[in-house]
Structure formats: structure tokens, C-alpha cells
Amino acid sequence: MAEKIKGMRLEQRHGKARVRVGRVWKTEDGRHSFAEWSVSITLLSDCLPAYIHGDNSSIVATDTMKNTVYVKAKECSEQISMEDFAIGLGKHFTSFYEQVTAAIIKIVEKPWERMYIDGQSHEHGFKLGSEKHTTEVTVKKSGALLVTSGIEGLAVLKTTKSGFEGFVRDKYTILPETRERMLATEVTASWRYSFESLSSIPAKPLYFNERYLNVKKVLVDTFFGPPKEGVYSPSVQSTLYQMAEAVLARFPDISSIQLKMPNIHFLPINLSTKDNLIVKFEDDVYLPTDEPHGSIEASLSRILSKM
Ligand SMILES: O=c1[nH]c(=O)c2[nH]c(=O)[nH]c2[nH]1
């Protein structure tokens, strides 16, 4: 919310960050599902008197926002995607409070995965996985909507089929050209759905969970290529673009995707003195590093033709 006061501009918003909630759903035959979410709420709300006059009469307390997360979690009697949960919260805040014009709900899911024991899925046992599913939903009072979902911390590595050649060489350049190197990254992705109003959201239960898994699979499959032969990557940039393009080609309901793919370096180990070669690098022994890392990011969007 931006407003003019005394010839100046005030922009303000308030909310509650990182409200943690765990929710169990149980079917009659004894199978449990579980989700753990960290929910952050931001409300755009007409509450200027609080800033200017110390008058809190139009403030929705952030404590109330926190409680609402638990109430709404309780009300979800069936398993629900966190995108749908976020949309429900946004709908609540924008319709229940007159002064609230928009709500931005962000959720990060802790990656609890169903446990398998001797190949059989466990009815109520879960273990922590690695990459996280994220979402950010903006709901306006008008019913206008913006839904993005994403992945954080998808760490992937391949030991060959990667190179980097033909880049700028100048007096500061020492990096050798190569067609044989390790490629490692930790993908952060976020994609925007094309649904723009509450009424256009798919009614299918767990639609967004299924999409998340599908998108993750397309990203991973494109990064690695087929299991036997793989696929050659001429740069992180090229692989990133192919991953983004594959997602947009495959999913018509996704209108744009942003990818961040740091180039996490594994340095060749060469140990030698003037007359003693102790370890010669043969694409085998590396020094793993976290920093510095290359930082490569891009977003790809459909250009919608206006008729
Ligand atoms: O795939 C790469 N992209 C770069 O931009 C870059 N820069 C660099 O030093 N190594 C690499 N690798």
C-alpha cells in the first residue's frame, strides 16, 4: 500500500512470518498423510492511522493471522496442496476484513516423504528428503490471483558430459577450455501459473502437488539426459535454458519460469613439485568447493500475443 501524507509517500504492509504448522490427514483404512509448512502472511491493508496517529483500530493483529493458519489447517479435513491452502488463506483475509485489499501468502514445505520398508510404503512413517516445495500466492479483493510454485535446494551433479569452451579470453583469463568436466548445481526454480482469478483455479484435488512433481521430473530429466548416454552440456547457461524451455513446452498452464543455477565448482587436484609428480589429474580426484560459485540465473516467459 502506498499513500501520500504531508507531501511524502508511505509504503506499508504487515504480516506474520514463518508460522509453522504440521497437519495429519487420516483415511478410514488407517493410511496417514502428513505435511509440514512454514507459512508467511503479508497483508496490504488500509491502516494508515496506526502509522500516523498511533490508532490501531484498523489493524489486523499479526497474532490473529497466526491463529488463522491453525484454524484453516483444522478446517482442511481432506489433504490439500499448499497452493490451495495459500489461496484459501488469501481469500479469507481479503474477504473477511474490509480494509485488506490484498494478501500475499508464502509457504515452504518441509520435504517429509513417505517411508518405504522392504519396498512397501509405510502407512504412517515419513523421512526427511532434500529439496523443498515452495509457493507464493497473491489474492486481491477483486478475486484476481497470482500463483507461483517453486523448488529450493535441488542439488544435482553429473561427472561428465559437460564442458565450457569459446568464452572470452583476455589478459585476466586462465581458465582452460574443456569438453570434460564435472557439472554441479543447486537448482532454485519458481514458475508462474497462468490462472488469474479464483474462479479459474483447477478444482482437481492435489492438482498443484502433481504439477510440482511433474515439473521437478522435467527439470531433472533435462539436466541429466537419458540414463545411458546422458546429454552434453556446453554451459550452465545452455542447460538452464533447455530446462526452462522443456517446462514451458510441456505445461501449457505455466506462463513463465525462473531458474537459478549456481555453478558449484569441483577443482582438479594436481600435486607436483619441480621434479616429483605426486597426483596427476585425470578427471578423477577433485577438491569440492562451496564458494566462490558461479551465479547463473534466467527467466523464460511466454510472450502472449494480444489480438
Ligand atoms: O557453464 C559455465 N558458465 C559460465 O559462465 C562460466 N564461467 C566460468 O568460469 N565457468 C563457467 N561455466
Ligand as a Chemical Component Dictionary entry (heavy atoms), coordinates in Angstrom:
data_LIG
# 
_chem_comp.id                   LIG 
_chem_comp.type                 NON-POLYMER 
_chem_comp.pdbx_formal_charge   0 
_chem_comp.three_letter_code    LIG 
# 
loop_
_chem_comp_atom.comp_id 
_chem_comp_atom.atom_id 
_chem_comp_atom.alt_atom_id 
_chem_comp_atom.type_symbol 
_chem_comp_atom.charge 
_chem_comp_atom.model_Cartn_x 
_chem_comp_atom.model_Cartn_y 
_chem_comp_atom.model_Cartn_z 
_chem_comp_atom.pdbx_ordinal 
LIG O1 O1 O 0 28.935 -23.095 -17.620 1  
LIG C1 C1 C 0 29.658 -22.136 -17.302 2  
LIG N1 N1 N 0 29.215 -20.862 -17.482 3  
LIG C2 C2 C 0 29.962 -19.758 -17.172 4  
LIG O2 O2 O 0 29.522 -18.593 -17.369 5  
LIG C3 C3 C 0 31.237 -19.998 -16.633 6  
LIG N2 N2 N 0 32.238 -19.184 -16.202 7  
LIG C4 C4 C 0 33.240 -19.976 -15.763 8  
LIG O3 O3 O 0 34.336 -19.565 -15.282 9  
LIG N3 N3 N 0 32.916 -21.284 -15.907 10 
LIG C5 C5 C 0 31.675 -21.331 -16.443 11 
LIG N4 N4 N 0 30.873 -22.364 -16.785 12 
# 
loop_
_chem_comp_bond.comp_id 
_chem_comp_bond.atom_id_1 
_chem_comp_bond.atom_id_2 
_chem_comp_bond.value_order 
_chem_comp_bond.pdbx_ordinal 
LIG O1 C1 DOUB 1  
LIG C1 N1 SING 2  
LIG C1 N4 SING 3  
LIG N1 C2 SING 4  
LIG C2 O2 DOUB 5  
LIG C2 C3 SING 6  
LIG C3 N2 SING 7  
LIG C3 C5 DOUB 8  
LIG N2 C4 SING 9  
LIG C4 O3 DOUB 10 
LIG C4 N3 SING 11 
LIG N3 C5 SING 12 
LIG C5 N4 SING 13 
# 
